[in-house]
């Protein structure tokens, strides 16, 4: 139904009912853009039209060249949110655009949408999105719009809006549901919340979540406040004031849709559900702000069904969940090995997802079974570089074919070389590490602190935890971890006198190991040690990858995923170590190629939330509680990038804030009040200061009177007595009680006003 080459899907949700007999005509509206690009498809999502009407609807879609997708929901009330979610799930294009069937584009609109997606960087950061304003036409203007020259439609009706021609324009709004999203982002963030019934607020709630996550503009005061409307709001207060800014951006470029008039039944089921949906909307806003609660991710079409054996931030992470399709979580203890393969096939699973496939004997038995039977699987684990994660369909660590030289030992393009060198420069200079480290001193200071003589060469041994998966399963010919320690104990006597051996304990290990003749550097920073040393040795620790980044000789005694001829050196005894140190030099070009593969092709990256927990043997381990991905490389999917921002992108100095500055300037100086204090986690955005000059009250066309000395001074007119504030407030209370409470300085009154539902 969908073609892979499509860039944008314009999803139009419908349900053909008796009260909308004009639906077939309105399906043609999208074709008013006579310059529809090849990369754009129109998708009609039918949320439960009666079967007989659905047949006609599908035939009409074929006539116009539209895609058609029907939901078997005839027994349920129409849900535009459900239809939007289905549209995002069933397509294959990069972008999804939501548009109502009543909206009319101008010629060239969708081509401009594609351009706007590039300008706004939807591929550079998936949390970027577009919003488009809508001009609502009167009945007469709607007919005129259809008949007039298509090349003039946009200009004419934008001008009528600017002229406030009420015979043609009913209203306009730049804060709308006409939005464009990266499809993978929309699915990962759960789409429109299914808790909303009918029509109303489901699109607003989703966009408000996206606005908070995006951090494009400073948050207004009292974000949760449902204050005024999108057209008239002139105070930077409440969610509507920031919501409309996204539509303002495209509207000021002349990009807008036109709403065709139709009769509105105010007592319909849709309108009745709005009051309930508004209360739900307000609760959802608070839940996301305070608890980061949002709907579960939506599965992506064609992603199949995944059996997940551990429920943790690695394998059930929101940002990768859409690619896993339907997710079923069952712990390995409930899956007997003798029936496991039959269970996978009978249940229709497409893959098994492992976190650590060597976690325990039962897990390893299941892992061995899927590999032996060539059943698709995926291993998700922490990589060897800071912030890194891998999604490996070939194995785990040293048993995976993903690290074979034919995948990475290739000539680098200029772009990849530059990107890798930039990454290495950051990695060797900052203080980020996989585990907590002491502050960095620098190599020169560390050499002095350790009293290592000038000109002496340094070999650093990095110890590992005897219970680590890679130690228990990938020792190789070395046999045991004790054999590695025995090798280290012999090295001080085997090395030439111009070499010094340094030994660093794993940061989480509690059992202290002392190597006679070696310098203990447990309290030293790993990166300082790598900067200082000439070579490093480990069993198969991931620190070997950092050693490559620092341009050092890397020796390993066990099976290491980075073990490759010419890249690193596999050693089994002190003779091997001495031979490598005496005869070998680092091949930095080969190291650069391997690191480029990890950084630019294989590893994903995210910020980790962790905590230290006690392990069963009395030692400690670092438990990951959350991963906020900023680069995802998932097998078979395009790369996904998110920018994690600490500050807003557009300040209140932007011209987009002119309406709010103008409003604040109209307040007399004596009546200005300070911005509301922070409420909970809400940040208060202060409007940019506006200098207001008060003109002298002298009419420029009135001649100055001749000077004369009056015999008696004329009596001064008594100043007008101001209306008492209580009377003004009483008048407002009688005329608009809701806004009286919402505008109150008292929090209790504002809370009362915010709970009132305006129908």
Long-range contacts (C-beta under 8 A, 24 or more apart in sequence): 1-67, 1-68, 1-69, 1-90, 2-41, 2-43, 2-67, 2-90, 2-91, 2-92, 2-93, 3-41, 3-92, 4-92, 5-38, 5-39, 6-39, 6-40, 6-41, 6-91, 6-92, 6-93, 7-39, 7-40, 7-93, 7-94, 7-95, 7-114, 8-39, 8-40, 8-41, 8-93, 8-94, 8-95, 8-96, 8-97, 8-110, 8-113, 8-114, 8-117, 8-180, 9-40, 9-41, 9-43, 9-67, 9-87, 9-91, 9-93, 9-95, 9-96, 9-97, 9-183, 10-40, 10-41, 10-42, 10-43, 10-97, 10-99, 10-110, 11-43, 11-45, 11-83, 11-84, 11-87, 11-88, 11-91, 11-96, 11-97, 11-98, 11-99, 12-42, 12-43, 12-44, 12-45, 12-99, 12-100, 12-101, 13-45, 13-47, 13-80, 13-83, 13-84, 13-87, 13-98, 13-100, 13-101, 14-44, 14-45, 14-46, 14-47, 14-49, 14-57, 14-83, 14-101, 15-46, 15-47, 15-48, 15-49, 15-78, 16-46, 16-49, 16-50, 16-53, 16-54, 16-56, 16-57, 17-49, 17-78, 19-265, 20-262, 22-262, 23-57, 23-101, 24-56, 24-57, 24-60, 26-101, 26-102, 26-260, 27-60, 27-61, 27-64, 27-66, 27-101, 28-64, 29-101, 29-102, 29-103, 29-104, 29-105, 29-260, 30-64, 30-66, 30-99, 30-105, 31-64, 32-104, 32-105, 32-106, 32-107, 32-150, 32-153, 33-105, 33-106, 33-107, 33-108, 33-109, 33-110, 33-111, 34-107, 34-150, 35-107, 35-108, 35-110, 35-111, 36-110, 36-111, 37-110, 37-111, 37-114, 39-93, 39-114, 40-110, 40-113, 40-114, 41-66, 41-67, 41-91, 41-93, 42-66, 42-67, 43-67, 43-68, 43-69, 43-87, 43-90, 43-91, 44-68, 44-69, 45-69, 45-71, 45-83, 45-84, 45-86, 45-87, 46-70, 46-71, 46-83, 47-71, 47-73, 47-78, 47-79, 47-80, 47-82, 47-83, 47-86, 48-72, 48-73, 48-74, 48-75, 48-76, 48-78, 49-74, 50-74, 67-91, 77-197, 77-198, 77-269, 78-198, 78-199, 78-270, 79-194, 79-196, 79-197, 79-198, 79-199, 79-202, 80-192, 80-199, 80-202, 80-203, 81-191, 81-192, 81-193, 81-194, 81-196, 81-202, 81-203, 82-192, 82-194, 84-191, 84-192, 84-203, 85-191, 85-192, 85-194, 85-298, 88-181, 88-183, 88-186, 88-187, 88-191, 88-298, 89-187, 89-298, 89-299, 89-300, 89-301, 90-301, 91-183, 91-301, 92-301, 92-302, 93-183, 94-122, 94-123, 94-182, 94-183, 94-638, 95-122, 95-180, 95-181, 95-182, 95-183, 96-180, 96-181, 96-183, 96-186, 97-178, 97-179, 97-180, 97-181, 98-177, 98-178, 98-179, 98-203, 99-178, 99-257, 100-177, 100-178, 100-259, 102-259, 102-260, 102-262, 103-134, 103-178, 103-257, 103-258, 103-259, 103-260, 104-145, 104-146, 104-153, 104-257, 104-258, 104-259, 104-260, 105-257, 105-258, 106-150, 106-153, 106-154, 106-258, 107-150, 107-151, 107-153, 109-255, 109-257, 112-255, 113-180, 113-255, 116-180, 116-250, 116-253, 116-255, 117-180, 122-180, 122-181, 122-182, 123-182, 123-641, 124-641, 124-643, 125-641, 125-642, 125-643, 126-182, 126-184, 126-185, 126-640, 126-641, 126-642, 127-185, 127-210, 127-213, 127-214, 127-642, 127-643, 128-182, 128-214, 129-179, 129-180, 129-181, 129-182, 129-185, 129-210, 129-214, 129-246, 130-179, 130-180, 130-246, 130-250, 131-174, 131-175, 131-176, 131-178, 131-179, 131-180, 131-207, 131-246, 131-247, 131-249, 131-250, 132-176, 132-178, 132-179, 132-247, 132-250, 132-251, 132-255, 132-256, 132-257, 133-172, 133-173, 133-174, 133-175, 133-176, 133-178, 133-247, 133-248, 133-250, 133-251, 133-255, 133-256, 133-257, 134-172, 134-173, 134-176, 134-178, 134-256, 134-257, 134-258, 134-259, 135-161, 135-169, 135-172, 135-256, 135-257, 135-258, 135-259, 136-169, 136-170, 136-171, 136-172, 136-173, 136-259, 136-261, 137-168, 137-169, 137-170, 137-258, 137-259, 137-260, 137-261, 138-166, 138-167, 138-168, 138-169, 138-170, 138-261, 139-261, 140-167, 140-168, 141-167, 141-168, 141-169, 141-261, 142-260, 142-261, 144-168, 145-258, 145-260, 153-258, 154-254, 154-256, 157-258, 158-254, 158-256, 170-261, 171-231, 172-231, 173-229, 173-230, 173-231, 173-244, 173-247, 174-230, 174-244, 174-246, 174-247, 174-248, 174-250, 174-251, 175-230, 175-240, 175-243, 175-244, 175-246, 175-247, 176-230, 176-247, 177-203, 177-204, 177-207, 178-257, 179-203, 179-207, 181-210, 182-640, 183-300, 184-300, 184-322, 184-323, 184-637, 184-640, 185-640, 185-642, 186-298, 187-297, 187-298, 187-299, 187-300, 187-322, 188-297, 188-318, 188-319, 188-320, 188-321, 188-322, 189-213, 189-294, 189-295, 189-297, 189-318, 190-294, 190-295, 190-296, 190-297, 190-298, 190-318, 191-295, 191-298, 193-284, 193-294, 193-295, 194-295, 195-280, 195-284, 195-295, 196-277, 196-280, 196-281, 197-273, 197-276, 197-277, 198-269, 198-270, 198-272, 198-273, 198-274, 198-277, 199-270, 199-273, 199-274, 200-270, 200-271, 200-273, 200-274, 200-277, 200-278, 201-274, 201-277, 201-278, 201-280, 201-281, 202-277, 204-239, 204-243, 204-281, 205-281, 205-284, 205-285, 207-243, 207-246, 208-239, 208-243, 208-285, 208-288, 209-288, 209-294, 211-239, 211-242, 211-243, 211-246, 212-288, 212-289, 215-645, 215-647, 215-648, 215-649, 216-245, 216-246, 216-648, 216-649, 216-650, 217-242, 217-245, 217-648, 217-649, 217-650, 217-652, 217-656, 217-685, 218-648, 218-651, 218-652, 218-683, 218-685, 219-682, 219-683, 219-684, 219-685, 220-685, 221-675, 221-676, 221-682, 221-684, 221-685, 222-676, 222-679, 222-682, 222-750, 223-285, 223-289, 223-682, 224-282, 224-285, 224-286, 224-289, 224-682, 224-754, 225-742, 225-750, 225-754, 226-278, 226-281, 226-282, 226-754, 227-742, 234-659, 234-660, 234-662, 234-663, 235-660, 235-663, 235-664, 236-652, 236-657, 236-660, 236-685, 236-687, 239-285, 241-660, 245-656, 248-656, 249-656, 252-656, 271-759, 274-759, 275-757, 275-759, 278-757, 279-757, 282-754, 289-680, 289-681, 289-682, 290-680, 290-681, 296-321, 297-321, 297-322, 298-322, 299-324, 299-325, 299-326, 299-327, 300-325, 303-350, 304-349, 304-350, 304-351, 305-347, 305-348, 305-349, 305-350, 306-349, 306-350, 306-351, 306-352, 306-353, 306-378, 307-344, 307-347, 307-349, 307-351, 307-352, 307-353, 308-353, 309-335, 309-352, 309-353, 309-354, 309-355, 309-363, 309-366, 310-354, 310-355, 310-359, 312-355, 312-624, 313-624, 313-625, 313-626, 313-627, 314-355, 314-380, 314-381, 314-382, 314-389, 314-624, 314-627, 315-353, 315-354, 315-355, 315-380, 317-627, 317-629, 319-606, 319-627, 319-629, 319-632, 319-640, 319-642, 320-380, 320-391, 320-629, 320-632, 320-634, 323-634, 323-636, 323-637, 324-351, 324-353, 325-350, 332-360, 332-362, 332-363, 332-366, 333-362, 335-366, 337-362, 337-365, 337-366, 337-369, 340-366, 340-369, 341-369, 341-370, 341-373, 341-375, 344-370, 344-375, 350-376, 351-375, 351-376, 351-377, 351-378, 352-376, 352-377, 352-378, 353-377, 353-378, 353-379, 353-380, 354-378, 354-379, 354-380, 354-396, 355-379, 355-380, 355-381, 356-381, 356-396, 356-469, 357-396, 358-396, 358-469, 358-472, 358-473, 359-469, 367-396, 371-395, 378-635, 382-434, 382-624, 383-542, 383-598, 383-603, 384-434, 384-542, 384-543, 384-544, 384-545, 384-546, 384-561, 384-562, 384-598, 385-427, 385-542, 385-545, 385-546, 385-598, 385-599, 385-603, 386-427, 386-432, 386-433, 386-434, 387-432, 387-605, 387-606, 387-607, 387-608, 387-630, 388-598, 388-603, 388-604, 388-605, 389-603, 389-604, 389-605, 389-606, 389-627, 389-629, 390-602, 390-603, 390-604, 391-604, 391-633, 391-634, 391-635, 393-635, 397-469, 397-470, 397-474, 397-540, 397-561, 398-470, 398-474, 398-540, 398-558, 398-559, 398-560, 398-561, 398-563, 399-474, 400-561, 402-602, 403-561, 403-562, 403-564, 405-564, 405-565, 405-567, 407-597, 408-593, 408-594, 408-596, 408-597, 408-601, 409-564, 409-590, 409-593, 409-594, 410-593, 412-592, 412-593, 412-596, 416-596, 416-600, 417-592, 417-596, 419-596, 419-599, 419-600, 420-592, 420-595, 420-596, 420-599, 420-600, 421-592, 423-595, 423-599, 424-549, 424-595, 427-546, 427-549, 428-527, 428-530, 428-531, 428-549, 428-550, 431-525, 431-527, 433-525, 433-526, 433-527, 434-542, 435-506, 435-507, 435-508, 435-622, 436-507, 437-507, 437-525, 437-526, 437-527, 438-523, 438-524, 438-525, 439-525, 440-525, 440-527, 440-528, 441-524, 441-525, 441-528, 442-528, 442-531, 443-528, 443-531, 443-532, 446-524, 446-528, 446-529, 446-531, 446-532, 447-532, 450-502, 450-519, 450-521, 450-524, 452-500, 452-519, 452-532, 455-498, 456-498, 456-499, 456-500, 457-498, 457-499, 457-500, 457-534, 457-535, 457-581, 458-499, 458-500, 458-502, 458-532, 458-533, 458-534, 458-535, 459-491, 459-495, 459-499, 459-500, 459-501, 459-502, 459-533, 459-534, 459-535, 459-536, 459-537, 459-577, 459-581, 460-502, 460-503, 460-504, 460-521, 460-529, 460-530, 460-532, 460-533, 460-535, 460-536, 460-537, 461-488, 461-491, 461-501, 461-502, 461-503, 461-504, 461-515, 461-518, 461-536, 461-537, 461-538, 462-504, 462-506, 462-526, 462-536, 462-537, 462-538, 462-541, 462-543, 463-503, 463-504, 463-505, 463-506, 463-509, 463-513, 463-538, 464-506, 464-538, 464-539, 464-540, 464-541, 465-506, 465-508, 465-509, 465-619, 467-615, 467-617, 467-619, 470-539, 470-540, 470-541, 470-558, 471-539, 471-540, 471-558, 474-540, 474-558, 474-559, 474-560, 475-539, 475-558, 475-559, 476-557, 476-558, 476-559, 477-572, 478-539, 478-557, 478-558, 478-572, 481-539, 484-539, 484-557, 484-558, 485-513, 485-515, 487-557, 487-572, 487-573, 487-574, 487-577, 488-515, 488-518, 488-537, 489-515, 489-516, 489-517, 490-574, 491-515, 491-517, 491-518, 491-574, 491-577, 492-516, 492-517, 492-518, 493-517, 494-574, 494-575, 494-577, 494-578, 495-577, 495-578, 495-581, 496-578, 496-582, 499-581, 502-529, 502-533, 504-529, 508-612, 508-619, 508-620, 508-621, 508-622, 509-619, 510-618, 510-619, 510-620, 511-619, 534-581, 535-580, 535-581, 537-571, 537-577, 544-568, 545-595, 545-598, 548-586, 548-591, 548-594, 548-595, 549-591, 549-595, 551-586, 551-588, 551-591, 552-586, 553-580, 553-581, 553-584, 553-585, 553-586, 554-586, 555-580, 562-594, 564-594, 566-590, 567-591, 567-594, 601-633, 602-633, 603-633, 604-629, 604-631, 604-632, 604-633, 604-634, 605-629, 605-630, 605-631, 606-630, 606-631, 607-644, 651-688, 652-685, 652-686, 652-687, 652-688, 653-688, 657-687, 657-688, 660-687, 661-687, 661-688, 661-690, 662-690, 664-690, 665-690, 665-692, 673-745
